[in-house]
Amino acid sequence: MQSREPLWAAGAPSAVGVMRLTGGGSVESMPADEYVIVIQGSVTLKDGHGTVELAEGESAVLLKDSGFVWQAADEALLAYMRNFESDDGDATIIAIGRAPNLAPSAAPAEDLLIGPAPLCRTHLDYSTNKGRFKCGTWDSTPCRRHGFRYPHHEIMHILDGEVTLEDDFGAVHRFVQGDIILAEKGSHCAWDSQVPVTKTFAIYRLAP
């Protein structure tokens, strides 16, 4: 819990950061829900419900009040997103499914689309606060859309495919399999994926 480097936005800590883990240790009780992605190395988490092993590129949700022991192979680097408004619930660890049962979900709004509407699918592993914090997997056929201003924080891990994002300053960024994208609340970008894309994600919407 101490080996953390939070990102900062406008002089205030955001919900997102990175942490480095070496050796092993324990957490008595998580102060909030937290979505984690293993960027490098691997981590084993054990609690009263069982063992969750996270290899590089895998992710999980550590629910508020969960307690566990952890062991890192070599030095592990993790990205995290914390929900500062966690509801009381099951104090456990939820692994993000490696082969989830994806169901059809809404495409981007018509006024944002450039070209035909894509076919999108989603699977939610966890959702709380009436959907203001949710984590899962999403995929889509090729898609182009105009930029819009994000109303929430979103962290995305590209599992398959590639996407190009262009911000409102005209800077173009290409992301491929294994890359992690952070869209902070208020950021603006256009999306262009010429091939199917699959990602895991966590979305954090601040309470109105």
C-alpha positions as a Markdown table, in Angstrom:
| # | Residue | x | y | z |
|---|---|---|---|---|
| 1 | Met | 0.0 | 0.0 | 0.0 |
| 2 | Gln | 3.0 | 2.3 | 0.4 |
| 3 | Ser | 4.9 | 1.6 | -2.9 |
| 4 | Arg | 2.6 | 3.9 | -4.9 |
| 5 | Glu | 3.1 | 6.8 | -7.4 |
| 6 | Pro | -0.3 | 8.4 | -8.0 |
| 7 | Leu | -0.9 | 10.6 | -11.0 |
| 8 | Trp | -1.7 | 14.2 | -10.4 |
| 9 | Ala | -4.1 | 16.4 | -12.3 |
| 10 | Ala | -4.7 | 20.1 | -11.6 |
| 11 | Gly | -2.9 | 19.8 | -8.3 |
| 12 | Ala | -5.1 | 17.0 | -7.0 |
| 13 | Pro | -4.5 | 13.2 | -6.9 |
| 14 | Ser | -6.4 | 11.3 | -9.5 |
| 15 | Ala | -7.9 | 7.8 | -9.1 |
| 16 | Val | -5.0 | 6.3 | -11.1 |
| 17 | Gly | -1.3 | 5.5 | -10.5 |
| 18 | Val | 1.3 | 2.8 | -10.5 |
| 19 | Met | 2.9 | 0.6 | -7.8 |
| 20 | Arg | 6.0 | -1.5 | -7.5 |
| 21 | Leu | 6.0 | -4.8 | -5.5 |
| 22 | Thr | 8.9 | -6.9 | -4.4 |
| 23 | Gly | 8.9 | -10.0 | -2.2 |
| 24 | Gly | 5.7 | -10.4 | -0.3 |
| 25 | Gly | 3.5 | -8.9 | 2.3 |
| 26 | Ser | -0.1 | -8.6 | 3.4 |
| 27 | Val | -3.0 | -6.1 | 3.3 |
| 28 | Glu | -5.3 | -6.1 | 6.3 |
| 29 | Ser | -8.2 | -4.3 | 4.7 |
| 30 | Met | -8.5 | -2.4 | 1.3 |
| 31 | Pro | -9.7 | 1.1 | 2.0 |
| 32 | Ala | -11.6 | 1.2 | -1.4 |
| 33 | Asp | -12.3 | -0.9 | -4.5 |
| 34 | Glu | -9.2 | -1.0 | -6.7 |
| 35 | Tyr | -8.8 | -2.3 | -10.3 |
| 36 | Val | -5.2 | -3.5 | -11.0 |
| 37 | Ile | -3.3 | -4.5 | -14.1 |
| 38 | Val | 0.0 | -6.3 | -14.0 |
| 39 | Ile | 2.4 | -4.4 | -16.3 |
| 40 | Gln | 5.4 | -6.6 | -15.7 |
| 41 | Gly | 6.2 | -9.6 | -13.5 |
| 42 | Ser | 3.5 | -11.6 | -11.7 |
| 43 | Val | 1.6 | -11.4 | -8.4 |
| 44 | Thr | -0.2 | -14.1 | -6.3 |
| 45 | Leu | -3.0 | -13.0 | -4.0 |
| 46 | Lys | -4.5 | -15.3 | -1.3 |
| 47 | Asp | -7.5 | -14.6 | 0.8 |
| 48 | Gly | -10.2 | -16.6 | 2.6 |
| 49 | His | -11.9 | -17.3 | -0.7 |
| 50 | Gly | -8.9 | -18.8 | -2.5 |
| 51 | Thr | -5.9 | -17.8 | -4.7 |
| 52 | Val | -5.7 | -15.5 | -7.6 |
| 53 | Glu | -2.6 | -15.6 | -9.8 |
| 54 | Leu | -2.0 | -12.6 | -12.0 |
| 55 | Ala | 0.5 | -12.9 | -14.8 |
| 56 | Glu | 1.8 | -10.1 | -17.0 |
| 57 | Gly | -1.2 | -8.4 | -18.7 |
| 58 | Glu | -3.8 | -9.9 | -16.4 |
| 59 | Ser | -6.1 | -7.8 | -14.1 |
| 60 | Ala | -8.4 | -8.1 | -11.1 |
| 61 | Val | -10.6 | -6.0 | -8.8 |
| 62 | Leu | -9.6 | -5.8 | -5.1 |
| 63 | Leu | -12.9 | -5.0 | -3.3 |
| 64 | Lys | -13.2 | -2.6 | -0.4 |
| 65 | Asp | -12.4 | -4.3 | 3.0 |
| 66 | Ser | -10.7 | -7.3 | 1.4 |
| 67 | Gly | -7.7 | -8.6 | 3.2 |
| 68 | Phe | -5.1 | -10.8 | 1.6 |
| 69 | Val | -1.4 | -11.9 | 1.5 |
| 70 | Trp | 0.5 | -11.2 | -1.7 |
| 71 | Gln | 3.7 | -12.5 | -3.3 |
| 72 | Ala | 5.5 | -10.9 | -6.3 |
| 73 | Ala | 7.8 | -12.7 | -8.6 |
| 74 | Asp | 10.9 | -10.6 | -9.1 |
| 75 | Glu | 9.8 | -6.9 | -9.2 |
| 76 | Ala | 6.2 | -6.5 | -10.3 |
| 77 | Leu | 4.8 | -3.3 | -11.7 |
| 78 | Leu | 1.1 | -2.7 | -11.5 |
| 79 | Ala | -1.2 | 0.1 | -12.7 |
| 80 | Tyr | -4.3 | 0.8 | -10.6 |
| 81 | Met | -7.5 | 2.7 | -10.6 |
| 82 | Arg | -9.2 | 3.4 | -7.3 |
| 83 | Asn | -12.9 | 4.0 | -6.6 |
| 84 | Phe | -13.0 | 6.6 | -3.9 |
| 85 | Glu | -16.8 | 6.0 | -3.4 |
| 86 | Ser | -16.9 | 2.3 | -2.8 |
| 87 | Asp | -20.1 | 0.7 | -1.5 |
| 88 | Asp | -19.9 | -1.8 | 1.3 |
| 89 | Gly | -20.0 | -5.2 | -0.2 |
| 90 | Asp | -18.2 | -8.6 | -0.5 |
| 91 | Ala | -14.7 | -8.2 | 0.7 |
| 92 | Thr | -13.0 | -10.4 | -1.9 |
| 93 | Ile | -10.9 | -10.4 | -5.0 |
| 94 | Ile | -12.4 | -10.7 | -8.5 |
| 95 | Ala | -10.2 | -11.8 | -11.4 |
| 96 | Ile | -11.1 | -10.2 | -14.7 |
| 97 | Gly | -12.2 | -13.1 | -16.9 |
| 98 | Arg | -9.6 | -14.4 | -19.4 |
| 99 | Ala | -12.3 | -15.7 | -21.8 |
| 100 | Pro | -15.5 | -13.8 | -20.8 |
| 101 | Asn | -18.9 | -14.4 | -22.3 |
| 102 | Leu | -19.3 | -11.2 | -24.2 |
| 103 | Ala | -22.8 | -9.9 | -24.9 |
| 104 | Pro | -23.9 | -7.3 | -27.6 |
| 105 | Ser | -23.6 | -3.7 | -26.3 |
| 106 | Ala | -24.3 | -0.2 | -27.6 |
| 107 | Ala | -22.2 | 1.3 | -30.4 |
| 108 | Pro | -21.0 | 4.9 | -30.1 |
| 109 | Ala | -23.6 | 7.6 | -30.7 |
| 110 | Glu | -24.5 | 8.2 | -34.3 |
| 111 | Asp | -23.3 | 11.8 | -34.3 |
| 112 | Leu | -19.8 | 10.6 | -33.3 |
| 113 | Leu | -19.4 | 7.9 | -35.9 |
| 114 | Ile | -17.4 | 8.3 | -39.1 |
| 115 | Gly | -18.7 | 5.5 | -41.4 |
| 116 | Pro | -20.8 | 2.4 | -40.4 |
| 117 | Ala | -21.6 | 1.6 | -36.8 |
| 118 | Pro | -19.4 | -1.1 | -35.3 |
| 119 | Leu | -20.5 | -4.3 | -33.6 |
| 120 | Cys | -19.6 | -4.0 | -29.9 |
| 121 | Arg | -19.7 | -6.5 | -27.1 |
| 122 | Thr | -19.1 | -6.2 | -23.4 |
| 123 | His | -18.8 | -8.3 | -20.3 |
| 124 | Leu | -18.8 | -6.7 | -16.8 |
| 125 | Asp | -17.0 | -8.5 | -14.0 |
| 126 | Tyr | -17.8 | -5.9 | -11.5 |
| 127 | Ser | -20.1 | -2.8 | -11.2 |
| 128 | Thr | -21.0 | -0.7 | -8.2 |
| 129 | Asn | -22.3 | 2.8 | -7.3 |
| 130 | Lys | -25.0 | 2.4 | -9.9 |
| 131 | Gly | -22.4 | 1.8 | -12.6 |
| 132 | Arg | -20.2 | 4.7 | -11.7 |
| 133 | Phe | -17.3 | 2.3 | -11.2 |
| 134 | Lys | -17.2 | -0.8 | -13.4 |
| 135 | Cys | -14.6 | -3.2 | -14.8 |
| 136 | Gly | -14.7 | -5.8 | -17.5 |
| 137 | Thr | -13.9 | -6.6 | -21.1 |
| 138 | Trp | -15.0 | -4.9 | -24.4 |
| 139 | Asp | -14.5 | -5.7 | -28.0 |
| 140 | Ser | -15.5 | -4.0 | -31.3 |
| 141 | Thr | -15.2 | -4.4 | -35.0 |
| 142 | Pro | -13.3 | -1.6 | -36.8 |
| 143 | Cys | -14.6 | 1.8 | -35.9 |
| 144 | Arg | -13.9 | 5.5 | -36.5 |
| 145 | Arg | -15.5 | 8.2 | -34.4 |
| 146 | His | -15.0 | 11.9 | -33.9 |
| 147 | Gly | -13.5 | 13.1 | -30.6 |
| 148 | Phe | -15.6 | 13.8 | -27.6 |
| 149 | Arg | -14.8 | 15.0 | -24.1 |
| 150 | Tyr | -14.6 | 12.1 | -21.6 |
| 151 | Pro | -17.1 | 12.5 | -18.7 |
| 152 | His | -15.2 | 10.0 | -16.6 |
| 153 | His | -11.7 | 8.4 | -15.9 |
| 154 | Glu | -11.1 | 5.3 | -18.0 |
| 155 | Ile | -8.1 | 3.0 | -18.0 |
| 156 | Met | -7.8 | 0.5 | -20.9 |
| 157 | His | -5.5 | -2.4 | -21.6 |
| 158 | Ile | -5.3 | -3.5 | -25.3 |
| 159 | Leu | -5.5 | -7.3 | -25.4 |
| 160 | Asp | -5.8 | -7.6 | -29.2 |
| 161 | Gly | -5.7 | -5.3 | -32.2 |
| 162 | Glu | -4.6 | -1.6 | -32.4 |
| 163 | Val | -6.1 | 1.8 | -32.3 |
| 164 | Thr | -5.0 | 5.3 | -33.1 |
| 165 | Leu | -6.2 | 8.2 | -30.9 |
| 166 | Glu | -6.0 | 11.9 | -31.8 |
| 167 | Asp | -6.3 | 14.5 | -29.1 |
| 168 | Asp | -7.8 | 18.0 | -29.6 |
| 169 | Phe | -4.2 | 19.4 | -30.1 |
| 170 | Gly | -3.8 | 17.2 | -33.2 |
| 171 | Ala | -1.3 | 14.8 | -31.5 |
| 172 | Val | -1.7 | 11.3 | -32.8 |
| 173 | His | -1.0 | 8.2 | -30.6 |
| 174 | Arg | -1.0 | 4.6 | -31.7 |
| 175 | Phe | -1.7 | 1.8 | -29.2 |
| 176 | Val | -1.1 | -1.9 | -29.8 |
| 177 | Gln | -1.5 | -5.2 | -28.0 |
| 178 | Gly | -0.2 | -4.9 | -24.4 |
| 179 | Asp | -0.4 | -1.1 | -24.2 |
| 180 | Ile | -2.3 | 0.7 | -21.5 |
| 181 | Ile | -4.3 | 3.9 | -22.2 |
| 182 | Leu | -5.5 | 6.4 | -19.6 |
| 183 | Ala | -8.3 | 8.8 | -20.6 |
| 184 | Glu | -8.7 | 11.3 | -17.8 |
| 185 | Lys | -12.0 | 13.0 | -17.2 |
| 186 | Gly | -12.1 | 16.1 | -19.5 |
| 187 | Ser | -9.7 | 14.7 | -22.0 |
| 188 | His | -10.7 | 14.7 | -25.7 |
| 189 | Cys | -9.8 | 12.2 | -28.4 |
| 190 | Ala | -10.9 | 10.7 | -31.7 |
| 191 | Trp | -10.8 | 6.9 | -32.1 |
| 192 | Asp | -9.7 | 5.1 | -35.3 |
| 193 | Ser | -9.4 | 1.3 | -35.3 |
| 194 | Gln | -8.9 | -0.4 | -38.7 |
| 195 | Val | -9.0 | -3.9 | -37.2 |
| 196 | Pro | -11.0 | -5.5 | -34.4 |
| 197 | Val | -10.0 | -4.4 | -30.9 |
| 198 | Thr | -10.4 | -6.1 | -27.6 |
| 199 | Lys | -9.6 | -4.4 | -24.3 |
| 200 | Thr | -10.1 | -4.8 | -20.6 |
| 201 | Phe | -11.2 | -1.6 | -18.8 |
| 202 | Ala | -12.2 | 0.2 | -15.7 |
| 203 | Ile | -14.4 | 3.3 | -15.7 |
| 204 | Tyr | -14.7 | 5.7 | -12.8 |
| 205 | Arg | -17.4 | 8.3 | -12.9 |
| 206 | Leu | -17.3 | 10.9 | -10.2 |
| 207 | Ala | -20.5 | 11.4 | -8.3 |
| 208 | Pro | -22.6 | 14.4 | -9.6 |
